[in-house]
């Protein structure tokens, strides 16, 4: 039997084994660190809002709300990790359509001024759920996009037409155009749009697309990005501020945010000013508990704390790549790679923006920033990757090219391919 035939047979009969618990461990550590940050700066954030807007937030409000979000995220991780992947494959298109429909409803609701749409700073990105808080449909759309594009590319690769202009590239471009319309143009959320592009790009890279086509797609994406920046004056202003570099000061309104972010990181020094001693969180640094949480952590925990955060993210991302590398089926491989692209784009854009390496994009730091919707859906995506880590294999070239499970060295001494298991 040829190696290809062996892979085909064993892909269908991989027995489920122990998942990669390091995914859950790194996720939990990041979540707990985020909870510590909310405990440290929550009272200061509440005081700022109470003073500026006459609100009546309790000092523990943000900590408690973050704890609730964490509990919901853990529940999403556990629930999704227990649902067979086969179900997600069957319903990928339906979930993507629901995400598009929710985004369209948000757009029309915003235009009509309906009460269930929550708008802020000229952008309508959330559904107002009353006592339950708010829901950002773009996060649901990310999840649906992940599943739909993974299935689409896997099918096209199986048919041998992944580089075909009409069967693959134009439909993929149409999907990207729909996402850009609802998320970037209507919701005015360039950061989330870039994350979705990161999800698609990471899967395209692994799908077997040719170098020539890949370069053409990259060029098209760059041109689209430039066009989306030009049509929005505030994005042009952010690019201009970024190009000013060190000449930007806190006196300039356009550079105020990045200037205070750099001050926060610089003030932290090597070991930080300590919990509860942040100055920038008292109202100087915008979005201190959301987009700017990395800078606040730099001030609070110093260089050491930021290194720990980056190590945790790096370990989690490498773990996802390791799982993807050992999955025998392209469809499952693309899903995990898409989760990697989702998380990596968030981390890279946020950290780069807070350190002045990239223009400000207004994007959260996964699992650490305040906000429930983003945390819940990222945890859910990680739960899906966790589920798939139970079906990895390890290839060997001896004994007639027999394939062993990558976890077989953990004392689970039994054959992994004796019977079929539904994923």
N, C-alpha and C positions, 0 to 999 in steps of 0.2 A: 504493500500500500504506500502511495506517495505521501510526502510530508503534508501537502495541501489537503489530501483526503483525510489524513489523521486529524489535522486541525479542524476540518469541517465536522467530522464525527464527534470529536471531543468537545467542541464548542456547544453542541446540543445536549451534552450529557455531563456537564460539570456539576458535581454534587456540591451543595452549599456547605461552607465551612465557617470557621470563626472569622468575623469581620475584623477590620483594622481599627482597633479601639483607640489608636493614637489620634485618629480624626476627631473622635468625641473628646479626648483628653485636651487637645490643643484648643478646640472650640470652647470647652468649659473654662479653661484658664483665661482665655481672652474675655469671655463674658464676665467672669468674676472680677477681673481687673477693671472692666468698664463699670461694674457696680461700685467698686471702690472709688473710682473717679467721680461718679455721681454723688456718692456720700461726701466726698471732699469738697466739691464745688456747688452742689445743689443748693445749700443755704445761701451762698453768695448770689447765685443766679436768681433765686426767689426774691432776695432783697432788691436786686436791680429792677426786676419787673414790677415789684410792689411800689418802688419809688418812681419809676418812669411812667407807669401806666395806671397807677392806682389799684393794682391787683391785690389779692389777699392770699397769696401762696404761702403755705406753711413751709418751714425750713426743710422738712423731710419729703415734700411733695415729689420732687424729681427722683429722689432715691427710691421711693415706694413705686412710682410709675415705672421706673427702669426695672425694678425687681419683678413687677407684673409682666412686663415685656419679656424678661428673661425666662420666666416660667412658661409663657406661651411659646417662646422659641424652642425651649427644651421639649415641650409637648409636640410641637411640629416636627422636630427632629425624630423623636421616638415614633410618632405616628407614620411618617413617610418612610422611615426605615423598615417598617413592618408591612408595608403594602407591596405586593409583588411588582417588579419592574414591568412585567408584561401589561399590567393595568395602565401604567403611565404611557406605554407605547401606544396602546389602543386609543387612548383618549388625548393624545398630544395635540392633534388638530383642533379638537373641541376646546381644550384649555386655551390654546392660542387665540381662537375666535372669541372666546369669552373675555380674554384680556383686551382684545381690540374693541369689543363691544363696550366694555367698562370704560375704556379711554374715550370712546366716542360719546358715551353718556355724560362723562365728566365735561367734555368740551361743550356740548350743547347746554348742559346745566349751567356752566359758567357764563355762556353767552346770554342765556335767558335770566340769569341772576336767581336761580332756584336755591332754596334754603339748604338743600342737602350737599351743596358744593362749597368747599372751604377755599377761599382765595387769600393770598398773602403776597404783598409787594408786587401786585400786578400779575401774579401767576396763579392759576387754579389747578392744583395738583392733588387734592385730597377730597374724599367723601367725608362729610361730617356725620358721625354716627352718634352724636349726642353724648350721653354719659359713658359710652364705650370708647370715646376718643375719635380718631380719624383713621382712614384707610387710604393708602396711596396705590391706585390701580396699576401704576407703572411697575411696581414690584411684582404683582401677579403676572403682568405682561412679560417680564423677564423670564419667569418660570415657564410660562407657556412657550415663549420663543425658544428657550433652551431645548425643550422636548421636541418641538416641531421641527426645528432646523436639524437637530441630530438625526431624527428619523428620515427627513428629506434627503440629507447628504448620504446617509447610510444606504438608502435605496438607490440613489443615483450611482454611488460607487459600486454597488452590487451589479447594476445594469451596465457598468463600464462607460457611463456617459457623464461622469462628474465634471469633465472639462467642456461639455457641450454648451454652446451659447444659448440655444433655445430651450433645452430641457432642464438646464441647471442654473446657468448664470443669470439669465433674465428673470426667472422666477425668484431667485435669491435676491436680486436687486430690487424686485417689487416688494418683497418682505421688508427689506431695509428701508425702502422709501415710505412704506406705511408706518413703520416705527418712527422714522424721522418726522413725519407729518404730525403724528399725535403727541410724541414726547418732546421733540426739540422745538418744533414750530408752534404748536398749540399750547402745550404745557410750559414752554420756555425753559426746558430742563436739559441743558446741553450735557451736564455731567452724567445723567442717567442714560442719555442717548449714546454717549461714548462707552458706557459700560455694556450696553446692548451690542454695540459694534465690536467690543472686545470679546463678547461671548461668541458672536458669529465668526469673527476672524480666527479665534483659537480653534474652532471646529473645522473651518475651511482648511487651515494649515495641516490638520491631521487626516483630512478626508482623502488625500492622495491627489490633490490638485497639482497641475504642472507649475513649474517655476514661472513660465511665461504668463500664464493666466493669473497666477498669484500676484505678479508684479503689476499687471494691468488692473486687477481689482484694487490693489493698494493705491495706485494712482487715481482711480475713480473715487475711492474713499477720501483721499486727500482733497480732491477738487470739491467734493460734496461738503467736506468740513469747512473749507474756505468760504464757500457760498453761504453756508449757514451762519458763519461768523459775520460776514459782510452785511447780511440783512438785519442784524440785531446790533444797534449802537452800543448797548452795554457790553457786548462781547468784544467789539472793536476797542472799547475803552480798556477792558481787561488785558487785551493783547498789548496795547500801547503802554500800559502801566508795567507789564512784565518786561517789555523791551527797555524800559528806563533803568532797570536793574537797581544798583545801589543808590542811584540818585533820587529814588522815591523816598518820601518822608511822611511822617504821620500828619503833617500839615496839609498834604494833598488828599482831597477827599477820595480820589480814585485809588490811591495807594495805602489808605488808612489801614485796611484789613491786613494786608500782607506785612506791612511795617510792624504792626502790633504782634502778629504771629511770630515774626523773627525776634522781636523783643522778648516775648514769652519764652521761646526756646533758649535764647542767649542768657536770660536771667536765671534759668535753672542750673546752669553750670554743669558740674560733673554729677552731683548727687541730688540736685533739686532743692527747692525751698521748703518742702515738706507738705503734708496733707493739711489743708485748711489755710495755707499761707499764700495762695495764689493772688497776685495783684491784678493780672489781666482778666481774671474771671469776675472781677467786681464791676464790670461794665465797660472796660476798655476794649477788649477783644470781642468782635461780633461773633455770634453763633458759638459761644464758648463750649457748650455741651453737645453741639452737633458737628458741623463741618470742621470746627477748629479744635476739636478735642485732642488731637495729636500735639498741637502747640501747648495746650494747657498741661498735658502730661509731661511735656518737656520741661515746663516751668516747675511742676510739682515734684517729679521724680528725677529730673536731670537727664544727662546723657546716658547714664546706666539704665534708667527706666525705659528710654526710647529704644535702646539696643535690645532689651528684653522683649519689648513689644514686636520689634522687627524679626527677632529670632523665632518667636512663636508663630508669626504669620509665615515666615519662611519655611518652618518645619511643617506647617499645615499644607502649604502649597506644594512642597516637595512630596508630601504624603499622597496628595491627590494625583500628582504626576506618576508616582510609583504604582498606584492602583490602576490608572489608565494604561500604563505600560504592560501590565500583566493581565489585562482583560483580553480574552480571545476573540470577542465579537466586536466588530467595528461600531455598531450602533451603541453598545454600552460604553465603549471607549470614548466616543464622541460626547456622550452625556457627561462623563466625568471631566473630560477636557473642557467642556463648556462651563462646568461649575468652577474649574480652575480659572478660566478666563474671567468669569463673573467676579470672583473674589480678588484676583490679581489686579484687575483694572481698577477696582475700588481702592485698593491699598496704594497702588502706584500713583494714581491721580491725586488722592488726598495727601499723601506724604509729600509728593513733589510740589503740590500747591502750597502747603504750609512751610516748606523750606525754600520757596522761591525758585524752584527748578522748572516749574510749569505754571502757566496762568491759572488764576483761581477759577474753579469750575463749580463750586457749591455741591460737593459730594461727601457723603458720610464715610467714616472709617468703620468698616464692618465689625459687628459684634461689640464695639466699644462706644460708638456715638449714641446719644439719646435718640430714641425713636423705635416704636414697636414694629411697624410694618416691614422695614428693611431687615431688622434682626430676625423676625419670624421666617421670612422667605429665604434668607441666606441660610439659616439653620435648617430649613426644610430641604434646600438644595444639597447641603452637606449630609443630611439624612439619607438622601437618595444615593449619594456617592458612597456612604457608609454601607448601605444595602448591597451595592454592587461590589464592594470590596470582599464580599463573601463568595464571589465567583471568579476570583483570579486564578491563574495557572502559572506554573513555572516550567519552562521547556528545558529538556536535556537532550543531548544528541546521542547518548549511549542507549543500550538495550533496545535497539530497533526504533530509535527516535520516540521513545515513550515519554509522555508528558505528565509531569507531576504537578500537584497543586503547590502554589508558592507558600502556603501555610503548613505544608505537610511535615515540616521540621519541628512543629510545636507540640509534638506528642499526640497528635490526633491520628494514630496509626491505623488508617483504613483506606481502602481505595476510594478515590474521589470521582471515578468515572464509571462506576458499576451500574448506576441507575440515573434516570433523568430527573431533574428537579426544576420545577417552575420558578423562574426568577420573579 
